[in-house]
């Protein structure tokens, strides 16, 4: 993937990191579900909605930033990690 421009590599790395961060709420939800089924439904439904809205907002932010010609560096932790991983070149 080194033949691609820096912006394409940044966006690809950022998409990978966003997908990785979606695993953590799923793992937590499964742990809560196994512990107590009644508690889990009242907690996991609002949390699932939050994760969905968060994911959609990240995607919309990234698409709008790219359409404006700006690098989407406003996502905490994910943008800085993606920038670090692809390096200065």
C-alpha positions as CSV (number, residue, x, y, z in Angstrom):
1,X,0.0,0.0,0.0
2,X,3.0,2.3,-0.1
3,X,2.3,3.2,-3.7
4,X,-0.8,5.2,-2.6
5,X,-0.8,8.8,-1.5
6,X,-0.4,9.7,2.1
7,X,-4.1,10.8,2.3
8,X,-5.4,7.5,1.0
9,X,-3.1,5.5,3.4
10,X,-4.3,7.8,6.3
11,X,-7.9,7.2,5.5
12,X,-7.5,3.5,5.1
13,X,-5.6,3.2,8.4
14,X,-8.2,5.3,10.1
15,X,-11.0,3.1,8.8
16,X,-9.2,0.0,10.1
17,X,-8.8,1.6,13.5
18,X,-12.4,2.6,13.7
19,X,-13.4,-1.0,12.9
20,X,-11.1,-2.3,15.6
21,X,-12.6,0.0,18.2
22,X,-16.1,-1.4,17.4
23,X,-15.0,-4.8,18.8
24,X,-14.6,-3.5,22.3
25,X,-18.3,-2.6,22.9
26,X,-19.3,-6.0,21.4
27,X,-17.0,-7.9,23.8
28,X,-18.3,-5.8,26.8
29,X,-21.9,-6.5,25.7
30,X,-21.3,-10.2,25.5
31,X,-19.7,-10.2,29.0
32,X,-22.7,-8.3,30.5
33,X,-25.2,-10.6,28.7
34,X,-23.6,-13.7,30.2
35,X,-23.6,-12.2,33.7
36,X,-27.2,-11.1,34.0
37,X,-29.8,-11.3,31.2
38,X,-32.3,-8.8,32.7
39,X,-29.7,-6.2,33.4
40,X,-28.0,-6.6,30.1
41,X,-31.1,-5.7,28.0
42,X,-31.7,-2.4,29.9
43,X,-28.0,-1.5,29.5
44,X,-27.0,-2.9,26.1
45,X,-29.9,-1.4,24.1
46,X,-29.0,2.2,24.8
47,X,-25.3,1.4,24.5
48,X,-25.8,-0.2,21.2
49,X,-27.7,2.9,20.0
50,X,-24.8,5.1,21.2
51,X,-22.2,2.9,19.4
52,X,-24.2,3.0,16.2
53,X,-24.6,6.8,16.3
54,X,-21.0,7.3,17.2
55,X,-19.9,5.1,14.2
56,X,-22.2,6.9,11.8
57,X,-20.9,10.3,13.1
58,X,-17.3,9.2,12.5
59,X,-18.1,8.1,9.0
60,X,-20.0,11.3,8.2
61,X,-17.3,13.4,9.6
62,X,-14.6,11.6,7.6
63,X,-16.6,11.8,4.3
64,X,-17.4,15.5,4.8
65,X,-13.8,16.3,5.7
66,X,-12.5,14.5,2.6
67,X,-15.1,16.2,0.3
68,X,-14.0,19.6,1.6
69,X,-10.4,18.6,0.8
70,X,-9.3,18.5,4.5
71,X,-7.6,15.6,6.3
72,X,-10.1,14.2,9.0
73,X,-7.8,14.6,12.0
74,X,-10.4,15.5,14.5
75,X,-11.2,12.0,15.8
76,X,-9.5,11.6,19.2
77,X,-6.9,8.8,19.6
78,X,-7.8,7.2,16.2
79,X,-6.5,10.1,14.0
80,X,-3.3,10.5,15.9
81,X,-2.7,6.7,15.9
82,X,-3.4,6.5,12.1
83,X,-1.0,9.4,11.5
84,X,1.7,7.7,13.6
85,X,1.3,4.3,11.9
86,X,1.6,5.5,8.3
87,X,4.7,7.5,9.2
88,X,6.1,10.8,7.8
89,X,6.4,9.6,4.2
